[in-house]
Structures are given as C-alpha cells and as structure tokens.
Amino acid sequence: MKAKARRPQSTRPAKQHAEGRSVIYGWHSALAALRNPARRILSVLATANAAQRLAEEIPDFRAPEPVEAREIDRLVGGDAVHQGIAVVVEPLEEKDLDELAEGKLVVVLDQITDPHNVGAILRSASAFGADALIMTERHGPADSAVMAKAASGGLEHVAIVRVKNLARTMDELGELGFLRLGLDSEHADPIESVAIDGPVALVLGAEGKGLRRLTREKCDRLVRLDMPGAIKSLNVSNAAALALYAVNRQRK
C-alpha cells in the first residue's frame, strides 16, 4: 500500500529563502517529502504532467492547480532540474546526539561542506539503513534545496544531528557503544578485516584533507577501501556508499 501524503495548507508559492522555510524540488525528493508525516508542507507547485503523476502515486492527495514550468524556475532557479515539481516546506526537526542511544549505524562528517556530496551521502545512508548523519554546525551545509535534490528522498529518512564540537561528539559516541571507524586511504586496515557485532559510527573526512588529526585519534580503527586499480581514492560520496555496503556485509 502506498503511503498517504498530507494536503498542503496552501498551494500558493512561498519565497525560497523565507525564514524557517526551504524548497525541495525534483520528483523523488518532492514525493518523499509529501509522504513524510513528520514534514510540514506549506505549498506545492507542479506542472500539469507532474500533477497527474502525483494523482497516480498518491490517489487521495489533492493535487495543486497546475502551473507553468517557468513559475517553478522562478522559485528554484533556472538551472535547477526540478522535473516539474517543487514543494515549500518547513525544515525537519533535528535530533540530539543522546537520541541515538538505540541506533545501529550513523555516518559522521568531518568538515564535508559541499551540499551535493552531503546529499549523495544522505542518499546512500538511507539506502543502507543509517539512523543519522552527524556534522558540525559550522562546517556543514544547511538543509538546502541542492542537498535535498542530491539526497533523492534520503533527507526524509535519515535524521540530521548537528554538533558544536566533533571531538567531544566522538567521545560521546564511544560512550554510547559505537565502534568508531575512520575511513582513511593510507596506513589503515581493509574495512573487511573489522569484526562488527554492534553499533557503528562511520567517519568520513573532506576530499583532499581527509580526517583531521584529532578526529583520527578519536577513532577506534582506521580502515580503507581496497582499490585494485591505478586510482586509490574516490569521491567522498562514492567512498561512503562502498563503506556503508562493506559495513552491512560485515555485520551480517
């Protein structure tokens, strides 16, 4: 049975940068937001084709009056690939670290700031059943339309936790029983060599810089992805997907 979506309180467009509001565009991201009971929907803009698809996907959803694609362009920007739909929403409530005591898998970002990369990591985290994505308040992207589009719905399924001090957070994750695995392409053990029988915090560093010294020191193990080819490193979002896959295999 397909999940139901709530009716938006208004079908009139809201400004993208209005305080306390954000815009989610693109078919998969918008549909996931509409199906998320925790998401407060303020308005929906859809072309005739997209409105028809909405009616097919969510039969009891009252589709908005169709608009021209250029109206959505004005809201999200002419370069955005919105696929004929945009949803104006209130940001989801973010979790506190102590709410992860029962979690099994979290992803920790050490100063990864590109919203495209963070969104792609969110998508993979959702696919592999991660409970949360942890990043610092100062060096993490906001809950933006770009990040939501790259996450392709993952923003609705993986909790966001923003922290002030990553080193202290690593200590707290250890106290909660998480095995803290830092992904590092050099001087580390293959990720397949780690026995996993409890909750895991997978820690990723920014491209180029990698994990910062203090973050590395707070990890229980530093692990790498074995690369048989000439290139020994991957884009951080691709590395995250492979590492999450490996963690799940090791857990099984």
C-alpha positions as CSV (number, residue, x, y, z in Angstrom):
1,M,0.0,0.0,0.0
2,K,1.4,3.4,-0.9
3,A,1.8,5.9,1.9
4,K,-0.5,8.8,2.1
5,A,0.5,12.4,1.8
6,R,-1.0,15.2,3.8
7,R,-2.7,18.0,2.0
8,P,-0.6,21.2,1.9
9,Q,-2.1,24.1,3.8
10,S,-1.7,26.3,0.7
11,T,-1.0,25.9,-3.0
12,R,0.3,29.4,-3.3
13,P,4.1,29.7,-3.8
14,A,6.3,30.8,-0.9
15,K,9.7,32.5,-1.2
16,Q,12.6,30.1,-1.3
17,H,14.6,32.0,1.3
18,A,11.8,32.9,3.7
19,E,12.8,32.4,7.3
20,G,12.0,28.9,8.5
21,R,11.2,27.6,5.0
22,S,13.0,25.7,2.4
23,V,12.2,24.3,-1.1
24,I,12.5,20.7,-2.2
25,Y,12.4,20.1,-5.9
26,G,12.8,17.1,-8.2
27,W,10.4,14.2,-8.4
28,H,11.9,11.7,-5.9
29,S,12.8,14.3,-3.3
30,A,9.4,16.1,-3.5
31,L,7.4,12.8,-3.4
32,A,9.4,11.6,-0.3
33,A,8.7,14.9,1.4
34,L,4.9,14.7,0.6
35,R,4.8,11.2,2.1
36,N,6.7,12.0,5.2
37,P,4.2,12.5,8.1
38,A,6.8,14.5,10.0
39,R,7.2,17.1,7.2
40,R,5.1,20.2,7.4
41,I,4.1,21.1,3.8
42,L,3.4,24.8,3.1
43,S,2.7,24.8,-0.6
44,V,3.2,22.7,-3.8
45,L,3.9,23.8,-7.3
46,A,3.6,21.3,-10.1
47,T,3.2,21.3,-13.9
48,A,0.2,19.5,-15.4
49,N,2.2,16.3,-16.0
50,A,3.7,16.3,-12.6
51,A,0.3,16.9,-11.0
52,Q,-1.1,14.0,-12.9
53,R,1.8,11.8,-11.7
54,L,1.1,12.9,-8.2
55,A,-2.6,11.8,-8.5
56,E,-1.5,8.4,-9.7
57,E,1.2,7.9,-7.0
58,I,-1.0,9.3,-4.1
59,P,-4.6,8.9,-5.2
60,D,-6.1,10.7,-2.2
61,F,-3.7,13.7,-2.5
62,R,-5.4,16.9,-3.7
63,A,-3.0,17.9,-6.4
64,P,-2.4,21.7,-6.7
65,E,-3.6,23.7,-9.7
66,P,-1.0,23.2,-12.4
67,V,1.5,25.9,-13.1
68,E,3.8,26.6,-16.0
69,A,7.4,25.3,-15.6
70,R,8.7,28.9,-15.7
71,E,6.9,29.6,-12.4
72,I,8.9,26.8,-10.8
73,D,12.0,28.1,-12.5
74,R,11.5,31.4,-10.7
75,L,11.3,29.7,-7.4
76,V,14.2,27.2,-7.6
77,G,16.4,28.9,-10.2
78,G,16.6,28.4,-14.0
79,D,19.5,25.9,-13.7
80,A,17.7,23.6,-11.3
81,V,16.4,20.2,-12.7
82,H,13.1,20.3,-10.9
83,Q,11.2,17.8,-13.1
84,G,8.1,19.9,-12.9
85,I,7.6,19.9,-9.2
86,A,8.7,21.9,-6.1
87,V,7.5,21.7,-2.5
88,V,7.8,24.5,0.0
89,V,8.3,23.0,3.5
90,E,9.4,23.8,7.0
91,P,12.7,22.2,8.0
92,L,12.5,18.9,9.8
93,E,13.3,18.8,13.5
94,E,16.9,17.8,14.0
95,K,17.8,15.2,16.6
96,D,20.2,15.4,19.6
97,L,23.1,13.0,20.0
98,D,21.6,11.3,23.0
99,E,18.6,10.3,20.9
100,L,20.9,7.9,19.1
101,A,21.4,5.6,22.1
102,E,19.4,2.8,20.3
103,G,21.0,3.5,16.9
104,K,22.9,0.8,14.9
105,L,24.6,2.9,12.2
106,V,25.5,6.6,12.0
107,V,27.6,8.5,9.5
108,V,29.9,11.3,10.8
109,L,31.2,14.0,8.5
110,D,34.4,15.8,9.3
111,Q,34.1,19.2,7.6
112,I,32.4,17.9,4.4
113,T,30.7,21.1,3.2
114,D,29.6,20.5,-0.4
115,P,25.8,20.1,-0.4
116,H,26.0,17.8,-3.5
117,N,28.3,15.4,-1.7
118,V,26.4,15.6,1.6
119,G,23.1,14.9,-0.3
120,A,24.6,12.0,-2.1
121,I,25.9,10.6,1.2
122,L,22.4,11.0,2.7
123,R,21.0,9.0,-0.2
124,S,23.4,6.2,0.4
125,A,22.9,6.4,4.2
126,S,19.2,6.0,3.7
127,A,19.7,3.0,1.3
128,F,21.8,1.2,3.9
129,G,19.6,1.9,6.8
130,A,21.6,4.5,8.7
131,D,19.9,6.1,11.7
132,A,21.6,9.5,11.4
133,L,24.1,11.8,9.7
134,I,26.2,13.8,12.1
135,M,28.0,17.0,11.1
136,T,29.3,20.1,12.8
137,E,27.2,23.3,12.9
138,R,30.0,25.5,11.4
139,H,31.3,23.2,8.7
140,G,28.2,21.5,7.3
141,P,25.8,22.6,4.7
142,A,22.4,23.9,5.6
143,D,19.2,22.0,4.9
144,S,19.2,23.3,1.3
145,A,17.3,22.5,-1.9
146,V,20.5,21.4,-3.6
147,M,21.3,18.9,-0.7
148,A,17.7,17.6,-0.7
149,K,17.8,17.1,-4.5
150,A,21.1,15.2,-4.3
151,A,19.7,13.1,-1.4
152,S,16.8,12.0,-3.7
153,G,14.5,11.5,-0.7
154,G,17.1,10.5,1.8
155,L,16.6,13.7,3.8
156,E,13.2,12.3,4.8
157,H,14.6,9.0,6.2
158,V,17.9,9.8,7.9
159,A,18.0,12.1,10.9
160,I,20.4,15.1,10.9
161,V,22.4,15.8,14.0
162,R,24.4,19.0,14.1
163,V,27.1,19.3,16.9
164,K,29.4,22.1,18.0
165,N,32.5,20.0,18.8
166,L,33.2,16.9,16.7
167,A,36.0,15.6,19.0
168,R,33.6,15.7,22.0
169,T,30.9,14.1,19.9
170,M,33.3,11.2,19.0
171,D,33.9,10.7,22.7
172,E,30.1,10.6,23.3
173,L,29.6,8.1,20.5
174,G,32.2,5.8,22.1
175,E,30.3,6.1,25.5
176,L,27.1,5.1,23.6
177,G,28.8,1.9,22.5
178,F,29.5,2.8,18.8
179,L,32.6,1.4,17.1
180,R,34.1,4.5,15.5
181,L,35.6,3.6,12.1
182,G,37.5,6.3,10.3
183,L,37.8,5.9,6.6
184,D,41.4,6.6,5.5
185,S,43.0,5.6,2.3
186,E,46.5,5.4,3.8
187,H,48.1,3.4,6.7
188,A,44.9,1.6,7.6
189,D,43.4,-1.9,7.6
190,P,41.0,-3.1,5.0
191,I,37.4,-2.4,6.1
192,E,36.7,-6.1,5.6
193,S,39.1,-7.0,8.4
194,V,37.0,-5.4,11.1
195,A,34.6,-7.7,13.0
196,I,31.3,-5.8,13.5
197,D,28.8,-7.0,16.1
198,G,27.4,-3.7,17.5
199,P,26.6,-0.2,16.5
200,V,29.0,1.6,14.1
201,A,29.9,5.2,13.5
202,L,31.4,5.6,10.0
203,V,33.6,8.7,10.0
204,L,34.4,10.4,6.7
205,G,36.8,13.3,6.0
206,A,36.7,16.0,3.4
207,E,38.2,15.3,0.0
208,G,41.9,16.3,-0.1
209,K,42.3,17.0,3.6
210,G,40.8,13.7,4.8
211,L,40.2,13.2,8.5
212,R,41.7,15.9,10.8
213,R,44.3,14.7,13.3
214,L,42.1,14.9,16.4
215,T,39.2,13.1,14.6
216,R,41.6,10.3,13.6
217,E,42.8,10.0,17.2
218,K,39.2,9.6,18.4
219,C,38.5,6.7,16.0
220,D,38.7,3.1,17.3
221,R,40.0,1.9,14.0
222,L,41.2,3.5,10.7
223,V,40.1,1.5,7.7
224,R,40.5,1.7,4.0
225,L,38.7,0.6,0.8
226,D,40.9,-1.7,-1.2
227,M,41.3,-0.3,-4.7
228,P,42.9,-2.7,-7.2
229,G,43.2,-0.1,-10.0
230,A,45.6,2.8,-10.6
231,I,43.5,5.3,-8.7
232,K,43.4,4.7,-5.0
233,S,40.8,7.2,-3.9
234,L,37.2,8.0,-4.7
235,N,34.9,11.0,-4.4
236,V,33.8,11.0,-0.8
237,S,30.1,10.3,-1.6
238,N,31.2,7.2,-3.7
239,A,33.5,6.1,-0.9
240,A,30.7,6.5,1.6
241,A,28.4,4.2,-0.4
242,L,31.1,1.5,-0.7
243,A,32.0,1.8,3.0
244,L,28.3,1.5,4.1
245,Y,27.9,-1.6,1.9
246,A,31.0,-3.1,3.4
247,V,29.8,-2.4,7.0
248,N,26.5,-4.0,6.3
249,R,28.2,-7.1,4.9
250,Q,30.5,-7.3,7.9
251,R,27.5,-7.0,10.2
252,K,25.8,-9.9,8.5
